[in-house]
Amino acid sequence: MPKAISADSIAKIRSQFDAGKLTPSQVYSQLEGYGYKYAGWAGGVADANTIAGASALTYMQNTAKELGKSLTDAQITKIKYGMAEGYLDALKTQADKQGYASGASDADAGVPGACV
């Protein structure tokens, strides 16, 4: 069962992430520990260590190629960091509204594809 996470806890994770002390994978791992299902899926993308994660990265790269562009490793890394930032921002917004974020309502946090 997902656990509520306080706005302060989210802010601490975000602060560590912004300071370069946490990678996207580590952010997702911490949030998955609270029972946040989306974090598990996103962690698979960050690490490319699940079928879903590897498929998402392949799809992104193939889509870019179809548009006549190729993504560098640096660009892919930037996208992964942007995903983690966006997720933390969405959870912060949810926590600011109700005092906590709940992994049970990832979809309500405004995270696309989070209702898995």
Sine and cosine of phi, psi and omega as CSV:
sin_phi,cos_phi,sin_psi,cos_psi,sin_omega,cos_omega
0.00,0.00,0.76,-0.65,0.01,-1.00
-0.89,0.46,0.55,-0.83,0.03,-1.00
-0.96,-0.27,0.54,-0.84,0.09,-1.00
-0.93,0.36,0.54,-0.84,0.05,-1.00
-0.81,-0.59,0.74,-0.67,-0.08,-1.00
-0.96,0.27,0.35,-0.94,0.07,-1.00
-0.87,0.49,-0.59,0.81,0.04,-1.00
-0.90,0.44,-0.68,0.74,0.01,-1.00
-0.90,0.43,-0.66,0.75,0.05,-1.00
-0.89,0.46,-0.67,0.74,0.01,-1.00
-0.89,0.45,-0.62,0.79,0.02,-1.00
-0.91,0.41,-0.69,0.72,0.04,-1.00
-0.88,0.47,-0.70,0.71,-0.01,-1.00
-0.89,0.46,-0.66,0.75,0.01,-1.00
-0.89,0.46,-0.70,0.72,0.04,-1.00
-0.91,0.42,-0.64,0.77,0.02,-1.00
-0.90,0.43,-0.74,0.67,-0.01,-1.00
-0.89,0.45,-0.49,0.87,0.00,-1.00
-0.99,0.13,-0.02,1.00,0.01,-1.00
0.99,0.16,0.24,0.97,0.00,-1.00
-1.00,0.05,-0.28,0.96,0.05,-1.00
-0.78,-0.62,0.65,-0.76,0.13,-0.99
-1.00,0.03,0.22,-0.98,0.10,-0.99
-0.81,0.59,-0.67,0.74,0.00,-1.00
-0.85,0.52,-0.66,0.75,0.01,-1.00
-0.94,0.35,-0.59,0.81,0.08,-1.00
-0.87,0.49,-0.77,0.64,-0.02,-1.00
-0.89,0.46,-0.62,0.79,0.01,-1.00
-0.89,0.46,-0.69,0.72,0.04,-1.00
-0.88,0.48,-0.72,0.70,-0.03,-1.00
-0.93,0.36,-0.57,0.82,0.05,-1.00
-0.90,0.44,-0.52,0.86,0.06,-1.00
-0.88,0.47,-0.41,0.91,0.08,-1.00
-1.00,0.08,-0.08,1.00,0.00,-1.00
0.99,-0.13,0.26,0.97,-0.02,-1.00
-0.98,0.17,0.95,-0.30,-0.08,-1.00
-0.90,0.44,-0.63,0.78,0.01,-1.00
-0.86,0.52,-0.60,0.80,-0.02,-1.00
-0.87,0.48,-0.58,0.81,0.06,-1.00
-0.90,0.43,-0.70,0.72,0.04,-1.00
-0.90,0.43,-0.72,0.69,-0.02,-1.00
-0.91,0.42,-0.58,0.82,0.07,-1.00
-0.88,0.47,-0.57,0.82,0.07,-1.00
-0.90,0.43,-0.56,0.83,0.07,-1.00
-0.95,0.30,-0.71,0.70,-0.04,-1.00
-0.86,0.50,-0.61,0.79,-0.03,-1.00
-0.99,-0.15,-0.22,0.98,-0.09,-1.00
0.80,0.60,0.62,0.79,-0.07,-1.00
-0.92,-0.38,0.21,0.98,0.11,-0.99
-0.79,-0.62,0.32,-0.95,0.03,-1.00
-0.87,0.49,-0.70,0.72,0.00,-1.00
-0.90,0.44,-0.68,0.73,-0.01,-1.00
-0.91,0.41,-0.73,0.68,0.02,-1.00
-0.89,0.45,-0.63,0.78,0.02,-1.00
-0.90,0.43,-0.66,0.75,0.01,-1.00
-0.89,0.46,-0.68,0.73,0.02,-1.00
-0.92,0.40,-0.65,0.76,0.04,-1.00
-0.89,0.45,-0.69,0.73,0.03,-1.00
-0.87,0.50,-0.71,0.71,-0.01,-1.00
-0.88,0.48,-0.72,0.70,-0.01,-1.00
-0.92,0.40,-0.66,0.75,0.02,-1.00
-0.92,0.40,-0.62,0.79,0.04,-1.00
-0.89,0.45,-0.68,0.73,0.05,-1.00
-0.87,0.49,-0.69,0.73,0.01,-1.00
-0.89,0.46,-0.65,0.76,0.03,-1.00
-0.88,0.48,-0.46,0.89,0.02,-1.00
-1.00,-0.02,0.15,0.99,0.05,-1.00
0.99,0.16,0.33,0.94,0.00,-1.00
-0.80,-0.60,0.42,-0.91,0.14,-0.99
-0.82,-0.57,0.56,-0.83,-0.03,-1.00
-0.99,-0.11,0.75,-0.66,0.08,-1.00
-0.99,0.15,0.25,-0.97,0.07,-1.00
-0.86,0.50,-0.62,0.79,0.01,-1.00
-0.90,0.45,-0.64,0.77,0.03,-1.00
-0.92,0.39,-0.65,0.76,0.02,-1.00
-0.91,0.42,-0.66,0.75,0.05,-1.00
-0.88,0.48,-0.68,0.73,0.02,-1.00
-0.88,0.47,-0.63,0.78,0.04,-1.00
-0.90,0.44,-0.68,0.73,0.01,-1.00
-0.88,0.47,-0.67,0.74,0.04,-1.00
-0.92,0.40,-0.62,0.78,0.04,-1.00
-0.90,0.44,-0.60,0.80,0.06,-1.00
-0.88,0.47,-0.72,0.70,-0.01,-1.00
-0.90,0.43,-0.66,0.75,0.04,-1.00
-0.87,0.48,-0.71,0.70,0.00,-1.00
-0.88,0.47,-0.64,0.77,0.01,-1.00
-0.92,0.39,-0.71,0.71,0.04,-1.00
-0.89,0.46,-0.63,0.77,0.04,-1.00
-0.89,0.46,-0.68,0.73,0.00,-1.00
-0.91,0.42,-0.67,0.75,0.03,-1.00
-0.92,0.40,-0.61,0.79,0.04,-1.00
-0.89,0.46,-0.68,0.74,0.03,-1.00
-0.86,0.50,-0.71,0.71,0.02,-1.00
-0.89,0.46,-0.70,0.72,-0.01,-1.00
-0.92,0.40,-0.59,0.80,0.03,-1.00
-0.90,0.44,-0.54,0.84,-0.02,-1.00
-0.97,0.26,-0.60,0.80,-0.11,-0.99
-0.82,-0.58,0.08,1.00,0.03,-1.00
1.00,0.01,-0.21,0.98,0.02,-1.00
-0.34,-0.94,0.31,-0.95,0.14,-0.99
-0.94,-0.35,0.51,-0.86,-0.02,-1.00
-0.82,-0.57,0.80,-0.60,0.05,-1.00
-0.86,0.50,-0.33,0.94,0.02,-1.00
-0.95,0.33,-0.30,0.95,-0.05,-1.00
-0.80,-0.61,0.68,0.73,0.06,-1.00
-0.78,0.63,-0.66,0.75,-0.05,-1.00
-0.88,0.48,-0.56,0.83,0.02,-1.00
-0.95,0.32,-0.28,0.96,0.01,-1.00
-0.97,0.24,-0.09,1.00,0.00,-1.00
0.99,0.10,0.42,0.91,0.01,-1.00
-1.00,-0.08,0.93,-0.37,0.00,-1.00
-0.85,0.52,0.72,-0.69,0.05,-1.00
0.97,0.25,0.20,0.98,-0.11,-0.99
-0.99,0.15,-0.26,0.96,-0.06,-1.00
-1.00,0.05,0.96,0.28,-0.01,-1.00
-0.95,-0.31,0.00,0.00,0.00,0.00
